Amino acid sequence: MRFLPTDEQRAFARSLDAMLTAAGTPGIVRAWAAGDPGPGRALWARLGAAGMFALAAPEAYEGVGPLPVELAHAFVESGRHAVPGPLVETVAATVLLAELGDPAKRLPGLVAGETVATLALHACSPYALDADAADVVLAVTGDEVWLAPGHGEVRVSADPARRLAPPLPGGELLAAGTAVRAAARRARDWALLATAAQSLGVGLALLDRTVAYARQRTQFGAPIGSFQAVKHRLADTLIGLEFARPLLFGAALTCESGDLAAAKVATGEAAYAAARTALQIHGAVGYTDELDLSLWLRKARPLRDAWGTPFWCRARVLAGPTP
């Protein structure tokens, strides 16, 4: 099995990194958290034009996929830059609608980045992420897919840029029957992959920022990064992230349910450990909202539990292949 990315995959990741660096995502995240989705929607359109959402859709629906490995690379970059919005949910909605033949006729807009979608699988959670900023709110209940007429009360999470709301009941029934369950499982698998990739990106960003801080902060006349205890903590964090990386891209290659769950739990735990390390080494300044580090710190724990808690993921690994 080949884990090294191709030249094309590296170039795609570099192009997204350059675009997101130039976009100044910390300001976009703060605006999104304050209830202003305008800058985030503008960035969303640019991501769509770059082909990010097309990776999850087949050519029949104006996509270029399915290309799960490329999608994993893209979502690592989205995590590294803390891009706000229901990116994972839009990918899951794209997969769900494509599996069902696009009954809502929304796939061209999703693929192009013109439409923002969110999705609630009631087998996972009754809430949809950022439903207040989405154009399309989908709800899957049992064997039915509904286009919800709106959303209920918005609830904040540990990450101010991640808001949760239940889809309102009723609306338009898009599909029903046993095919819905299979499509929902496929959508959840892609959500697991995308969330795992985001978690890895968040962990890498936290480590990079913490290493940079350890080099510049001095104590007793020396950079704290030269202290053995700090070196060991940073090394342990790096090892956790680097051990999770091949699980992520191995799962992207196989798309097996157990591999995806293993990747999700490994990247989620590694990113959460990176957040704890970052907070400890930054000290009291790490608690301040003004420091951009907080934008990544607050993402690690919600991503760890999104689309499958560590307990659920481990149980899925132990259960073996899904028949």
N, C-alpha and C positions, 0 to 999 in steps of 0.2 A: 504494500500500500504506500502510495507516495504522499508525504505530508508537506513537502516543500512547495510553496506557491510558484506558479508559473510567472514568467516575465510580465504577461498581460495582467495577471491578478495583482502583482506588486504595483504595476503602473496605475491600475484602477484605484488601489488603496491610496497611493501617493497623491493622485489627483483629488480624491475626496478630502484627504488631509489638508492639502493646500487650500482648497476651497473653503473648508470649515475654519481653518486658521485665519484666513482673510476676512471671514464673516464676523469674527468677534462674538463667538457664541455665549460667553458669560453675560453680556448685555442682553442677548436674546432670551436667555434663560430667565433672567431677572424680570424682563418685561412679561414673559409668559406667566410667571408666578404671580405677577401683579394683576393679571387679568387682561393683558394686552397681547393678543395672539398675532398681531399684524406682522412684526418682524419675523416671528417663527413661521408664519404662513409663507412669507416671501422666501425664506430659506428652504422651506418644504418644496416649493415650486422648483427651486434650483436643484435640489436633490432628485426630484422627479425627472428633470431634464437631463441629469447625469446618468439616469437609468437605474436608480436604486430600487424603485418599486417594480420595474419591469423584470427584475431578476426572479420574481416569484410567480410571474404569469407566463403561460405558454404563448407561442407565436400567434395562435388562433385569436388571442385577445390582445394583440398588439404588444405582447411582452417579448422577452428574449430568453425566457427560461423554460422550465425551472432550472435555476443555477444556484443550488444551496451553498456551494463553496464560496462563490463570489458574493453571495448575500452575507455570509458570515464575515468576510473581509469588510464589507460595507458597514455592517453593524458594529464591528470592533471600532471603526473610526467614529461612528455616531456616539459610542460610549466614551471614547477618548476625548471628544469635544462636548460631551454633555448636551447633545441636541435634544430639545424638549419636544413633547407632542407624542401622540399615539402611533409612533413608527411601527412598533411590533404589531399593534392591533390592525393597522392598515395592511400589513403584509398578511396577517392571518385572515383578514376579510377578503383579500385578493385571492388567496388560495381557496377559501371556502366557496366564494362565488364562481371561481373558475371550475371547481369540481362539480358544481351544480348547473353549469351551463350559463352562468351570468343571468339569473332570472330578473335581477333588478336593473340590468343594462347600465351598470356603474363602472365596469372594469376599465374602459378606456380612460376615464377621468382619474381613477386610482393609479393606473400605470403611469400616466403622464405627470402625476403630482398635482393635478388640479383639484382633486377631491381628497379630503381628509376623512378617514373612516375610523370608527372604533367598534369594538366587538365584545359582547359579554357571552361567554359560554356558561350557562347556569350550572353545568357539572363542575366547573372550576370556581366561579365567583358570580354573584348576582350583580356585580358592578362593572361598569365600562370606564376605561381610562379616558379622561379629558373629553367626555361627551359634550361638555359645554362649548368646546372649540371645534367639534367635528361636524362635517356636512352630512354624514351618514352614520346612523347608530343602528347596529345589527344586534339581534338577540337570538340565541339558539337555546331552545328549551325542548329537551327530549328529541323528538323526530321532526321538529318544526323550526324554520328560520323566519324571523319576522324583521321587517323594516320598521323600527320603532318610531312613533310619532314625536318623540322628544325624550327628555330625561328628567329624573326626579331630583331630589335635593343633592347638591354638590357637597362632597366631603373632602376635607384636606387629608393628606397623608404625611408621613415623615418628611417627604420631599415636597416643598411648596409648589414645585413645578409639575407635580403629579396629582391631579384631582380625580376623584372617583364619584360616579353617580349611577344609580340604577336606571336602565332604560324603562320608559313608560310602557305599560301593557297595551296591547292592541296594535294598531297600525296595519301594515300590509303583509299578508302571509306570502312569502316568496317561494317556499318549497316545504314539502312534507314527505315523510316516508323513511324507509331504512337508509336510503342514500344520504340523508342528512347526517346520520350518525357517522358514517364513514368519512364524509367531507369534514365534519367537525373534528374528528381524530386527526385528519391530515392537517387541518388548520392549526390545531394545538401543537403538533409536531414542529411545524415551521415557527410557531411562536416560541417554543422552547429553544430552538436553535438561535433565533434572533435575540432573545433575552440573554442567553448564555454568552453570545458574542458581545452584546452591550456590556454585560458584567465584566468580561475580560478587558474591554476598553476602559471602563471606569477604573478598574484596578491598576491598569498600566499608567493611566493619567495620575492617579494618586501616588503611585510609586515615583514617577518622574518628578512630581512637584515636591515630594518629601526628600528625595535625594538632593535636589537643588537647594532646598532650605537647609539641609544638614551640612552642606558645603559652605553656606554663607553665614550661618549663625555660629557665633563663637562663645565659648565658656572656658574659664581658666586660661584664657589666652590662646585657645586652639579651636578649630572648627569642631562642632559636636560630631560630625561625620567621621572624625578620626578616632572616636571612642569605641572600644571594642564592643560594648553592649549595643550601641547604635548600629554598628556594622553588622552584628549578628541578626538584629531585628530586621534590618533592611534585606539581608541575604535570605532570611526565611521567607519574607514577603515575595521576593523575586522568585524563589524556588516554587512557591505555591502557584504563582501565576504561570510560570513556565511549564509546570507539570500539567496545568489545566489546558494550556494552549493546544497540545496535540489531541487531547480528548475532544476539544471543540471541532477541530478540522477533521478529525477522524469521523466524528458523528455527522459532519456535513457531507462526507463522502458516502457513508453508508445509509444515512437517514433511517436507521433502525431505532425503534422506540427506546430500547435499553441504552443504546449509545447516546441518544439525545438526552435522556434523563441523567446519565452519568456526567455528560458535559455540563449540563445545567447546574448540578449540585457542586461540581468541582470549581467552575468559574464563579458561581455565587459565593461559595465559601472563601475562595481566594480573594475576591474583591472585598468582601466584608473584613477579612483579615488585613488587607491593605488599608482599609479605612481606619481600623483600630490603630495600626502602626502610624499612619499619618497623623491621627489625632494626638497620640502620645508624644511623638517627636516634635510636633509643632507646639505642644504645650498649650497654655491658656489662649494664645492667639488663634488656635485651631477652632475654638468655639465661636468665633465671631462671624456674624453674617456678612460683614464687609469683605472678608477675605474670600477670594474666588474659590479657594479650596473647599469651602462649605457646599458649593454646588455639586461637587462630586461626592463628598462625605455623605450627603443626605440621599444619594441615589443608591448607594451600595446595599443597604438593608432592604429597601422595597424591591429592588431587582432580585435579590436573593430569594424572596418569597413569591414574586410574580410568576404566574403561569406554572406553578408547581413548587411547593415548599421543599426544603431539603428532605423532610420525612417522606413526602409523596414521591420524590424522585428516587430515593433509595429503595422504596418499596417497589417502584416500577422496574428498577434494575434487577432486583431479586426475583420478580415475577417471571422474568424471561421474556422471550419474543411474544408479541401479540399475535394470536392466530388470525 
